[in-house]
Amino acid sequence: MLHLQAITKDNWYKAISLRVREDQVNFVASNVVSLAQLNFLENFMAKGIYNDDEMVGFALYGIDDDDHEYWIYRMMIDQNHQGKGYGKKAIQLIIDDIKEIKEDRHQTISLSYEPENEHAKRIYENMGFHEVDGFVIDGEQVSRYTF
C-alpha cells in the first residue's frame, strides 16, 4: 500500500538514490538538492513515497514564505517505479496529509512544472490543480489546488 514516511537519518540515503529517467532530469531538481534546500525552509517537510516497505518516490512540501500557503516544491517517482500509478496516488496522499495538518487560514496548494512536461500537467489537472494564468516562476507554470 502506498504511503508517506518522513525522511530521517535512517532513510535519507535511499531518498538521494532515487532517480528519474534521463529524459526527465530537467523537470525536477535532484533529491540531494531538495534535502539541502530543506535546511533553509522552516515550514517544509521531506517525505519518502513508499509502496509497502520500498521507497519509490520523494516529496518536499510545506508553507511558502512568500504567500504563506502550501506549496509542493518537489514530487518525483523513481524511474524503476514509473507507470504504475504511483504519481497520482502520491499527489492524493500529499493533499490528504496537508488537509490533516493545515489551519483554516490556508486555502490552496500550489506547485509548478516545466511547460513541456505534459505528463505532469495531465496528472495535476486530473487531481484538481488548475493553471494560474500568467503565473510562471523561473520558466515553470504554476498550478493551484483550492480546498
N, C-alpha and C positions, 0 to 999 in steps of 0.2 A: 504494500500500500504506500502511495506517495505521501510524504510528509516533510515538514521543515524542521531543521535542527540547527541550533546556534553553532557558529564557528568558534571553536575553542582551541586550547593548546593541544588537544587530542586529535583534532581532525583538520587543522589548518593546512597541513602539508597535502592532504588529499585534495583540498579545495584548490590549491595552486597547481595541482597536477592535471586538473580538468582542462580540456581544450575544445574549441570549436573547430569546424572544418576549415581548411586553408582558405576557401573562398568566402569565409565569414569573418576572418581575422580583423578586417577593417570595420566591422559592425559593432564590436564590443571590446572594451578595454580588458586586459588580462585580469585574472583574479588576484595576481600579485599586486597589480596597481590598485585594485579595489580594496584589498586589505590594508595596503599602505595608506590609502585615502581615508580609511575608516578612523585612523588616528586623529584626523582633523575634522571629523564630522560628529559633533556632540550627540545628536539625537538620531543616529542611524544604527542599524544592526546588520550584521552579515549572517546569512543563513545558508546552510547546505540544503539542497533539494535531494531527498533520499527516496529511493524505491526500496522499501524494507530496510535492510542494513547497508545498502550500497549508495554512496553519494553519486548522483547522476547530474547534478547541476549546482548552481550557485546564484544567490541573490543578495543585493545590497539595497536597502531601502530605509526610509525614515523621514523626519521632518526637515524640510529645506530651510536654511537660514533666511533666504530672501523673501519667500512668500508665506512661510510658516504653515505650509500644507505638506502632505505626504508626497514623496517622490520615490519612484523605483529608479535608482541610478543604474543598476545592473541586473540582468537576468540572463542566464545562459544555461544551455543544456550541453553536456559533453558530446562530442562528435560520435562516440560509440553508442549513445543512447537517444539520438535524434530520430524522429519519425515514429515514435511510439506514443505520441500524445502527451508527453510529459510537460511540454511547454505550456500548453493551455491549462492543464491541471495545476501547474506550478503558479501561474498567474492567479488562478482562483484561490489557491492556498495563501498567497501573499495578500490578496484583497481581504480574505477572511481573517487573517492574522491582524491586519490593520484595523478592521472593523472591531475586533475584540479589544484592542488597546487604545483606540482613538478617543479623544474627547469630543464633545458635541460641537465645539467650535471648528473642527476640521471638516471640510466639506468635499474635498477632492483628493484624488491620487493622480499625479502626473508622471509621465515618462517621455523619453524622446528616442528616436531611432533614425537611422540613415534613410533618406527618402527612397533609395534604391533597394532597400530591404523589404520587398513586397510581402514576403512570408510573415515577417514580424508584424507588419501593418495589418494583414488579414487576421492574425491571431488576436491582436489588441482590439480591433474593431469587433470581432466576434465576442470578446469578453466585456464589451460595453464602453470601451475607450473611444473618444471622438477627437479627431484632429482639431486643434485650435488654429483657426485661420490666421495666417501671418505670424504665428509664433514659432520661430526657428532659433535654436540655440546651437552655436558652433556648427551650423550646417545641418543639424538634426531637427526633424519635425517633432513638435510637441503634441502629445495626445493626452486627453484628460478623462478620468472616470469620476462621475459625481455620485455621491451617496444619496 
